[in-house]
Amino acid sequence: MERWLKSDPLPIKFKPSQIDEENGIIRDVVMAQVGPAKGHECWLEQGCIEQLVAYDRKHHGEAGLKARFGHPAMSDTTMGKQMGYFRNFRVREGDAVADLHLL
């Protein structure tokens, strides 16, 4: 018999002012932060965060960077479907932050 487990949802940490429901935008989504990169066995330093934001501004500024549920080539169980685009890349309090424009 196959059994499915359901995890409890994570608490929402967004303020109502960060969610633009009419336009499908979640503002100030943290894309990366200083510290361990979960699942990648490496440590991200502040310089890396700043370079990431500079790269994203240069190469994905207008069109945006695809936002997915997971890395599509990582495994067979990863849900790699696109959910939107990250735009308006910036460094805020040491974090790489962007606005998520949902499809």
The first five atom37 places (N, CA, C, CB, O) and aatype in JSON, in Angstrom:
{
  "aatype": [12, 6, 1, 17, 10, 11, 15, 3, 14, 10, 14, 9, 11, 13, 11, 14, 15, 5, 9, 3, 6, 6, 2, 7, 9, 9, 1, 3, 19, 19, 12, 0, 5, 19, 7, 14, 0, 11, 7, 8, 6, 4, 17, 10, 6, 5, 7, 4, 9, 6, 5, 10, 19, 0, 18, 3, 1, 11, 8, 8, 7, 6, 0, 7, 10, 11, 0, 1, 13, 7, 8, 14, 0, 12, 15, 3, 16, 16, 12, 7, 11, 5, 12, 7, 18, 13, 1, 2, 13, 1, 19, 1, 6, 7, 3, 0, 19, 0, 3, 10, 8, 10, 10],
  "atom_mask": [
    [1, 1, 1, 1, 1],
    [1, 1, 1, 1, 1],
    [1, 1, 1, 1, 1],
    [1, 1, 1, 1, 1],
    [1, 1, 1, 1, 1],
    [1, 1, 1, 1, 1],
    [1, 1, 1, 1, 1],
    [1, 1, 1, 1, 1],
    [1, 1, 1, 1, 1],
    [1, 1, 1, 1, 1],
    [1, 1, 1, 1, 1],
    [1, 1, 1, 1, 1],
    [1, 1, 1, 1, 1],
    [1, 1, 1, 1, 1],
    [1, 1, 1, 1, 1],
    [1, 1, 1, 1, 1],
    [1, 1, 1, 1, 1],
    [1, 1, 1, 1, 1],
    [1, 1, 1, 1, 1],
    [1, 1, 1, 1, 1],
    [1, 1, 1, 1, 1],
    [1, 1, 1, 1, 1],
    [1, 1, 1, 1, 1],
    [1, 1, 1, 0, 1],
    [1, 1, 1, 1, 1],
    [1, 1, 1, 1, 1],
    [1, 1, 1, 1, 1],
    [1, 1, 1, 1, 1],
    [1, 1, 1, 1, 1],
    [1, 1, 1, 1, 1],
    [1, 1, 1, 1, 1],
    [1, 1, 1, 1, 1],
    [1, 1, 1, 1, 1],
    [1, 1, 1, 1, 1],
    [1, 1, 1, 0, 1],
    [1, 1, 1, 1, 1],
    [1, 1, 1, 1, 1],
    [1, 1, 1, 1, 1],
    [1, 1, 1, 0, 1],
    [1, 1, 1, 1, 1],
    [1, 1, 1, 1, 1],
    [1, 1, 1, 1, 1],
    [1, 1, 1, 1, 1],
    [1, 1, 1, 1, 1],
    [1, 1, 1, 1, 1],
    [1, 1, 1, 1, 1],
    [1, 1, 1, 0, 1],
    [1, 1, 1, 1, 1],
    [1, 1, 1, 1, 1],
    [1, 1, 1, 1, 1],
    [1, 1, 1, 1, 1],
    [1, 1, 1, 1, 1],
    [1, 1, 1, 1, 1],
    [1, 1, 1, 1, 1],
    [1, 1, 1, 1, 1],
    [1, 1, 1, 1, 1],
    [1, 1, 1, 1, 1],
    [1, 1, 1, 1, 1],
    [1, 1, 1, 1, 1],
    [1, 1, 1, 1, 1],
    [1, 1, 1, 0, 1],
    [1, 1, 1, 1, 1],
    [1, 1, 1, 1, 1],
    [1, 1, 1, 0, 1],
    [1, 1, 1, 1, 1],
    [1, 1, 1, 1, 1],
    [1, 1, 1, 1, 1],
    [1, 1, 1, 1, 1],
    [1, 1, 1, 1, 1],
    [1, 1, 1, 0, 1],
    [1, 1, 1, 1, 1],
    [1, 1, 1, 1, 1],
    [1, 1, 1, 1, 1],
    [1, 1, 1, 1, 1],
    [1, 1, 1, 1, 1],
    [1, 1, 1, 1, 1],
    [1, 1, 1, 1, 1],
    [1, 1, 1, 1, 1],
    [1, 1, 1, 1, 1],
    [1, 1, 1, 0, 1],
    [1, 1, 1, 1, 1],
    [1, 1, 1, 1, 1],
    [1, 1, 1, 1, 1],
    [1, 1, 1, 0, 1],
    [1, 1, 1, 1, 1],
    [1, 1, 1, 1, 1],
    [1, 1, 1, 1, 1],
    [1, 1, 1, 1, 1],
    [1, 1, 1, 1, 1],
    [1, 1, 1, 1, 1],
    [1, 1, 1, 1, 1],
    [1, 1, 1, 1, 1],
    [1, 1, 1, 1, 1],
    [1, 1, 1, 0, 1],
    [1, 1, 1, 1, 1],
    [1, 1, 1, 1, 1],
    [1, 1, 1, 1, 1],
    [1, 1, 1, 1, 1],
    [1, 1, 1, 1, 1],
    [1, 1, 1, 1, 1],
    [1, 1, 1, 1, 1],
    [1, 1, 1, 1, 1],
    [1, 1, 1, 1, 1]
  ],
  "atom_positions": [
    [[0.84, -1.18, 0.0], [0.0, 0.0, 0.0], [0.89, 1.25, 0.0], [-0.95, -0.01, 1.22], [1.81, 1.37, 0.81]],
    [[0.6, 2.15, -0.9], [1.35, 3.4, -0.98], [0.74, 4.41, -0.01], [1.35, 3.96, -2.44], [-0.48, 4.54, 0.09]],
    [[1.6, 5.12, 0.69], [1.13, 6.07, 1.69], [1.71, 7.45, 1.39], [1.51, 5.62, 3.12], [2.9, 7.58, 1.13]],
    [[0.88, 8.46, 1.41], [1.32, 9.82, 1.16], [1.36, 10.58, 2.47], [0.39, 10.52, 0.14], [0.42, 10.52, 3.26]],
    [[2.44, 11.29, 2.69], [2.57, 12.09, 3.89], [2.37, 13.56, 3.53], [3.95, 11.87, 4.56], [2.8, 14.02, 2.47]],
    [[1.73, 14.26, 4.4], [1.5, 15.68, 4.17], [2.2, 16.47, 5.25], [-0.02, 16.01, 4.14], [2.01, 16.21, 6.44]],
    [[3.02, 17.42, 4.84], [3.7, 18.25, 5.83], [2.85, 19.48, 6.12], [5.12, 18.67, 5.33], [2.06, 19.92, 5.29]],
    [[3.03, 20.0, 7.3], [2.32, 21.22, 7.68], [2.88, 22.39, 6.88], [2.43, 21.48, 9.21], [4.08, 22.43, 6.61]],
    [[2.04, 23.34, 6.5], [2.55, 24.5, 5.76], [3.44, 25.36, 6.64], [1.38, 25.34, 5.21], [3.25, 25.44, 7.85]],
    [[4.4, 26.0, 6.01], [5.27, 26.92, 6.74], [4.5, 28.2, 7.02], [6.58, 27.22, 5.94], [3.64, 28.59, 6.23]],
    [[4.79, 28.85, 8.12], [4.09, 30.11, 8.4], [4.51, 31.18, 7.39], [4.4, 30.6, 9.85], [5.67, 31.27, 7.01]],
    [[3.56, 31.98, 6.97], [3.84, 33.05, 6.01], [4.58, 34.16, 6.73], [2.54, 33.59, 5.36], [4.15, 34.64, 7.78]],
    [[5.7, 34.57, 6.15], [6.52, 35.6, 6.77], [6.41, 36.93, 6.02], [7.97, 35.16, 6.83], [7.15, 37.87, 6.31]],
    [[5.5, 37.02, 5.08], [5.33, 38.25, 4.32], [4.32, 39.15, 5.01], [4.89, 37.95, 2.89], [3.34, 38.69, 5.58]],
    [[4.58, 40.44, 4.94], [3.6, 41.42, 5.43], [2.56, 41.6, 4.34], [4.29, 42.8, 5.81], [2.87, 41.46, 3.16]],
    [[1.33, 41.9, 4.7], [0.3, 42.12, 3.67], [0.71, 43.16, 2.63], [-0.99, 42.56, 4.33], [0.3, 43.07, 1.47]],
    [[1.51, 44.15, 3.03], [1.94, 45.19, 2.09], [2.9, 44.66, 1.02], [2.61, 46.32, 2.86], [3.09, 45.31, -0.01]],
    [[3.49, 43.48, 1.24], [4.42, 42.9, 0.27], [3.7, 42.09, -0.81], [5.41, 42.01, 0.98], [4.31, 41.71, -1.81]],
    [[2.43, 41.84, -0.63], [1.68, 41.02, -1.58], [0.74, 41.89, -2.39], [0.89, 39.92, -0.84], [-0.17, 42.51, -1.86]],
    [[0.99, 41.92, -3.7], [0.14, 42.65, -4.64], [-0.71, 41.61, -5.36], [0.99, 43.53, -5.68], [-0.34, 41.13, -6.43]],
    [[-1.84, 41.26, -4.76], [-2.69, 40.18, -5.28], [-3.24, 40.51, -6.66], [-3.84, 39.92, -4.31], [-3.33, 39.62, -7.51]],
    [[-3.59, 41.74, -6.9], [-4.18, 42.15, -8.18], [-3.22, 41.92, -9.35], [-4.58, 43.61, -8.12], [-3.64, 41.5, -10.43]],
    [[-1.93, 42.19, -9.12], [-0.93, 42.04, -10.18], [-0.11, 40.75, -10.06], [0.0, 43.22, -10.17], [0.75, 40.5, -10.9]],
    [[-0.36, 39.94, -9.03], [0.36, 38.68, -8.87], [1.83, 38.84, -8.54], [0.0, 0.0, 0.0], [2.67, 38.14, -9.09]],
    [[2.14, 39.77, -7.63], [3.53, 40.05, -7.27], [3.73, 39.88, -5.77], [3.94, 41.48, -7.71], [2.94, 40.37, -4.97]],
    [[4.8, 39.16, -5.41], [5.23, 39.07, -4.02], [6.56, 39.82, -3.95], [5.37, 37.57, -3.52], [7.54, 39.4, -4.58]],
    [[6.6, 40.89, -3.2], [7.79, 41.75, -3.13], [8.75, 41.27, -2.03], [7.37, 43.21, -2.87], [8.35, 40.65, -1.05]],
    [[10.02, 41.58, -2.24], [11.08, 41.32, -1.26], [11.28, 39.84, -0.94], [10.77, 42.06, 0.02], [11.44, 39.48, 0.23]],
    [[11.28, 38.99, -1.95], [11.54, 37.57, -1.77], [13.06, 37.38, -1.68], [10.93, 36.71, -2.94], [13.79, 37.83, -2.55]],
    [[13.52, 36.71, -0.62], [14.96, 36.46, -0.45], [15.35, 35.3, -1.36], [15.3, 36.14, 1.05], [14.86, 34.19, -1.22]],
    [[16.25, 35.59, -2.3], [16.74, 34.58, -3.24], [17.97, 33.85, -2.69], [17.07, 35.22, -4.59], [18.15, 32.66, -2.93]],
    [[18.82, 34.58, -1.97], [20.04, 34.0, -1.39], [20.48, 34.88, -0.23], [21.18, 33.87, -2.46], [20.2, 36.08, -0.21]],
    [[21.17, 34.26, 0.73], [21.67, 35.02, 1.87], [22.99, 34.43, 2.34], [20.64, 35.03, 3.03], [23.32, 33.28, 2.05]],
    [[23.74, 35.25, 3.06], [25.03, 34.82, 3.58], [24.82, 33.61, 4.5], [25.73, 35.97, 4.34], [23.93, 33.6, 5.34]],
    [[25.67, 32.61, 4.3], [25.59, 31.42, 5.13], [25.64, 30.17, 4.29], [0.0, 0.0, 0.0], [26.0, 30.22, 3.11]],
    [[25.28, 29.04, 4.88], [25.34, 27.77, 4.13], [24.28, 27.73, 3.04], [25.16, 26.58, 5.09], [23.13, 28.08, 3.27]],
    [[24.68, 27.3, 1.85], [23.75, 27.12, 0.74], [23.18, 25.71, 0.87], [24.45, 27.33, -0.68], [23.86, 24.73, 0.56]],
    [[21.97, 25.61, 1.34], [21.36, 24.3, 1.64], [21.4, 23.38, 0.42], [19.9, 24.49, 2.1], [20.98, 23.75, -0.67]],
    [[21.91, 22.18, 0.63], [21.98, 21.18, -0.42], [23.13, 21.34, -1.38], [0.0, 0.0, 0.0], [23.28, 20.53, -2.3]],
    [[23.95, 22.37, -1.21], [25.05, 22.62, -2.14], [26.43, 22.47, -1.5], [24.93, 24.01, -2.72], [27.45, 22.58, -2.18]],
    [[26.45, 22.21, -0.2], [27.7, 21.99, 0.53], [28.73, 23.09, 0.32], [28.28, 20.67, 0.13], [29.92, 22.82, 0.11]],
    [[28.27, 24.34, 0.38], [29.18, 25.47, 0.29], [28.63, 26.62, 1.13], [29.39, 25.92, -1.19], [27.49, 26.57, 1.6]],
    [[29.44, 27.64, 1.31], [29.09, 28.8, 2.13], [29.05, 30.01, 1.21], [30.12, 29.01, 3.31], [29.96, 30.22, 0.42]],
    [[28.0, 30.81, 1.31], [27.89, 32.04, 0.53], [28.35, 33.22, 1.37], [26.43, 32.26, 0.04], [27.89, 33.42, 2.49]],
    [[29.28, 33.99, 0.81], [29.79, 35.19, 1.48], [29.09, 36.42, 0.91], [31.33, 35.3, 1.31], [28.44, 36.35, -0.13]],
    [[29.24, 37.55, 1.59], [28.58, 38.79, 1.15], [28.99, 39.18, -0.27], [28.92, 39.93, 2.12], [28.16, 39.65, -1.05]],
    [[30.26, 38.98, -0.61], [30.72, 39.3, -1.97], [29.98, 38.49, -3.02], [0.0, 0.0, 0.0], [29.67, 39.0, -4.1]],
    [[29.69, 37.24, -2.71], [28.95, 36.37, -3.63], [27.53, 36.91, -3.83], [28.91, 34.92, -3.1], [27.02, 36.92, -4.95]],
    [[26.89, 37.35, -2.74], [25.54, 37.89, -2.81], [25.52, 39.13, -3.71], [25.01, 38.24, -1.4], [24.64, 39.27, -4.55]],
    [[26.49, 40.01, -3.53], [26.57, 41.23, -4.34], [26.83, 40.91, -5.8], [27.66, 42.14, -3.8], [26.26, 41.55, -6.68]],
    [[27.7, 39.93, -6.08], [27.97, 39.53, -7.46], [26.74, 38.9, -8.1], [29.14, 38.55, -7.51], [26.47, 39.12, -9.28]],
    [[25.99, 38.11, -7.33], [24.77, 37.49, -7.83], [23.76, 38.54, -8.26], [24.15, 36.59, -6.76], [23.18, 38.44, -9.34]],
    [[23.57, 39.55, -7.43], [22.63, 40.62, -7.75], [23.1, 41.4, -8.98], [22.46, 41.58, -6.55], [22.3, 41.72, -9.86]],
    [[24.39, 41.71, -9.06], [24.94, 42.42, -10.22], [24.74, 41.61, -11.5], [26.43, 42.73, -10.01], [24.37, 42.15, -12.53]],
    [[25.0, 40.3, -11.42], [24.82, 39.41, -12.57], [23.35, 39.39, -13.02], [25.29, 37.99, -12.24], [23.05, 39.52, -14.2]],
    [[22.45, 39.22, -12.05], [21.02, 39.16, -12.38], [20.53, 40.46, -12.98], [20.21, 38.82, -11.14], [19.73, 40.45, -13.92]],
    [[21.0, 41.59, -12.46], [20.62, 42.89, -13.04], [21.09, 42.99, -14.48], [21.21, 44.06, -12.21], [20.34, 43.44, -15.35]],
    [[22.33, 42.57, -14.73], [22.92, 42.69, -16.07], [22.25, 41.75, -17.07], [24.42, 42.39, -16.01], [21.93, 42.16, -18.18]],
    [[22.03, 40.49, -16.69], [21.57, 39.48, -17.64], [20.08, 39.19, -17.6], [22.3, 38.23, -17.39], [19.54, 38.63, -18.55]],
    [[19.4, 39.56, -16.53], [17.98, 39.24, -16.4], [17.13, 40.46, -16.02], [17.78, 38.15, -15.37], [15.96, 40.32, -15.67]],
    [[17.72, 41.64, -16.09], [17.07, 42.85, -15.61], [15.67, 43.09, -16.12], [0.0, 0.0, 0.0], [14.73, 43.16, -15.32]],
    [[15.5, 43.22, -17.41], [14.19, 43.55, -17.99], [13.27, 42.33, -18.08], [14.37, 44.15, -19.37], [12.11, 42.39, -17.67]],
    [[13.79, 41.24, -18.6], [12.96, 40.05, -18.83], [12.66, 39.3, -17.54], [13.64, 39.11, -19.81], [11.59, 38.71, -17.38]],
    [[13.61, 39.32, -16.61], [13.44, 38.6, -15.35], [14.09, 37.22, -15.41], [0.0, 0.0, 0.0], [14.4, 36.71, -16.49]],
    [[14.28, 36.64, -14.25], [14.88, 35.32, -14.09], [13.77, 34.33, -13.76], [15.99, 35.33, -12.99], [12.97, 34.58, -12.86]],
    [[13.71, 33.23, -14.48], [12.66, 32.23, -14.23], [12.68, 31.75, -12.79], [12.82, 31.03, -15.18], [13.74, 31.43, -12.24]],
    [[11.52, 31.7, -12.19], [11.36, 31.16, -10.84], [10.68, 29.81, -10.97], [10.53, 32.14, -9.92], [9.62, 29.69, -11.58]],
    [[11.3, 28.79, -10.39], [10.78, 27.43, -10.48], [10.56, 26.86, -9.08], [11.73, 26.52, -11.29], [11.06, 27.41, -8.1]],
    [[9.83, 25.76, -9.01], [9.58, 25.08, -7.75], [10.81, 24.3, -7.28], [8.39, 24.15, -7.89], [10.9, 23.97, -6.1]],
    [[11.74, 24.02, -8.17], [12.96, 23.29, -7.84], [13.89, 23.3, -9.03], [0.0, 0.0, 0.0], [13.54, 23.85, -10.08]],
    [[15.07, 22.71, -8.89], [16.0, 22.62, -10.02], [15.5, 21.52, -10.96], [17.47, 22.32, -9.52], [15.45, 20.36, -10.56]],
    [[15.13, 21.86, -12.2], [14.5, 20.88, -13.08], [15.37, 19.67, -13.43], [14.09, 21.54, -14.32], [14.82, 18.6, -13.69]],
    [[16.67, 19.8, -13.45], [17.53, 18.67, -13.82], [18.14, 17.99, -12.6], [18.65, 19.15, -14.75], [18.99, 17.11, -12.73]],
    [[17.7, 18.38, -11.42], [18.32, 17.88, -10.21], [17.95, 16.42, -9.91], [17.93, 18.75, -9.05], [18.81, 15.63, -9.52]],
    [[16.68, 16.08, -10.09], [16.26, 14.7, -9.86], [14.91, 14.46, -10.53], [16.18, 14.38, -8.34], [14.27, 15.4, -10.99]],
    [[14.5, 13.2, -10.57], [13.22, 12.87, -11.18], [12.03, 13.34, -10.35], [13.13, 11.39, -11.4], [10.93, 13.48, -10.87]],
    [[12.26, 13.56, -9.07], [11.15, 13.94, -8.2], [11.01, 15.45, -8.03], [11.33, 13.31, -6.85], [10.08, 15.92, -7.38]],
    [[11.92, 16.21, -8.61], [11.86, 17.66, -8.48], [10.79, 18.23, -9.39], [13.21, 18.28, -8.79], [10.72, 17.91, -10.58]],
    [[9.98, 19.08, -8.83], [8.94, 19.76, -9.6], [9.57, 20.99, -10.24], [7.71, 20.14, -8.71], [9.68, 22.03, -9.59]],
    [[9.98, 20.89, -11.49], [10.71, 21.96, -12.15], [9.85, 22.94, -12.9], [0.0, 0.0, 0.0], [10.36, 23.74, -13.68]],
    [[8.57, 22.91, -12.69], [7.67, 23.8, -13.42], [7.9, 25.25, -13.03], [6.22, 23.41, -13.17], [8.16, 25.57, -11.87]],
    [[7.79, 26.12, -14.02], [7.97, 27.55, -13.79], [6.75, 28.14, -13.1], [8.24, 28.29, -15.11], [5.61, 27.81, -13.43]],
    [[7.01, 29.01, -12.11], [5.91, 29.67, -11.41], [5.88, 31.17, -11.65], [5.99, 29.4, -9.93], [4.9, 31.83, -11.3]],
    [[6.93, 31.72, -12.24], [6.95, 33.15, -12.5], [8.34, 33.63, -12.85], [0.0, 0.0, 0.0], [9.19, 32.85, -13.29]],
    [[8.57, 34.94, -12.64], [9.86, 35.57, -12.92], [10.26, 36.45, -11.75], [9.8, 36.4, -14.22], [9.43, 37.17, -11.17]],
    [[11.55, 36.4, -11.4], [12.1, 37.34, -10.43], [12.53, 38.59, -11.19], [13.3, 36.71, -9.63], [13.16, 38.51, -12.24]],
    [[12.19, 39.75, -10.64], [12.58, 41.04, -11.23], [12.94, 42.01, -10.1], [11.42, 41.63, -12.13], [12.65, 41.75, -8.93]],
    [[13.58, 43.12, -10.47], [13.95, 44.17, -9.52], [14.93, 43.62, -8.47], [12.7, 44.75, -8.83], [14.65, 43.64, -7.27]],
    [[16.07, 43.14, -8.95], [17.09, 42.53, -8.08], [17.8, 43.61, -7.27], [18.11, 41.73, -8.93], [18.12, 44.69, -7.78]],
    [[18.06, 43.3, -5.98], [18.75, 44.25, -5.13], [19.33, 43.53, -3.91], [17.78, 45.38, -4.69], [18.96, 42.4, -3.59]],
    [[20.25, 44.22, -3.23], [20.79, 43.72, -1.97], [20.08, 44.51, -0.86], [22.37, 43.89, -1.89], [20.08, 45.74, -0.87]],
    [[19.49, 43.79, 0.08], [18.81, 44.41, 1.2], [19.24, 43.71, 2.48], [17.26, 44.35, 1.03], [19.04, 42.5, 2.63]],
    [[19.84, 44.46, 3.38], [20.31, 43.91, 4.65], [21.19, 42.67, 4.43], [19.14, 43.56, 5.54], [21.11, 41.72, 5.21]],
    [[22.0, 42.69, 3.4], [22.92, 41.59, 3.11], [22.34, 40.45, 2.31], [0.0, 0.0, 0.0], [23.07, 39.53, 1.95]],
    [[21.04, 40.48, 2.03], [20.39, 39.41, 1.28], [20.21, 39.79, -0.19], [19.03, 39.08, 1.91], [20.06, 40.97, -0.52]],
    [[20.22, 38.8, -1.08], [19.84, 39.0, -2.48], [18.32, 38.92, -2.52], [20.52, 37.93, -3.45], [17.74, 37.87, -2.2]],
    [[17.67, 40.0, -2.91], [16.22, 40.12, -2.85], [15.69, 40.5, -4.23], [15.79, 41.17, -1.79], [16.35, 41.21, -4.99]],
    [[14.49, 40.01, -4.56], [13.83, 40.38, -5.81], [12.32, 40.3, -5.6], [14.27, 39.45, -6.98], [11.85, 39.82, -4.57]],
    [[11.59, 40.8, -6.58], [10.13, 40.7, -6.56], [9.72, 39.54, -7.45], [9.45, 42.04, -7.03], [10.19, 39.42, -8.59]],
    [[8.86, 38.68, -6.95], [8.4, 37.51, -7.7], [7.1, 37.85, -8.4], [8.22, 36.27, -6.77], [6.09, 38.13, -7.75]],
    [[7.13, 37.84, -9.73], [5.95, 38.09, -10.56], [5.4, 36.74, -10.97], [6.3, 38.99, -11.82], [5.98, 36.06, -11.82]],
    [[4.3, 36.34, -10.38], [3.72, 35.03, -10.64], [3.05, 34.96, -12.01], [2.7, 34.68, -9.56], [2.52, 35.96, -12.5]],
    [[3.09, 33.78, -12.63], [2.45, 33.6, -13.93], [0.94, 33.58, -13.75], [2.93, 32.29, -14.61], [0.21, 33.44, -14.73]]
  ]
}
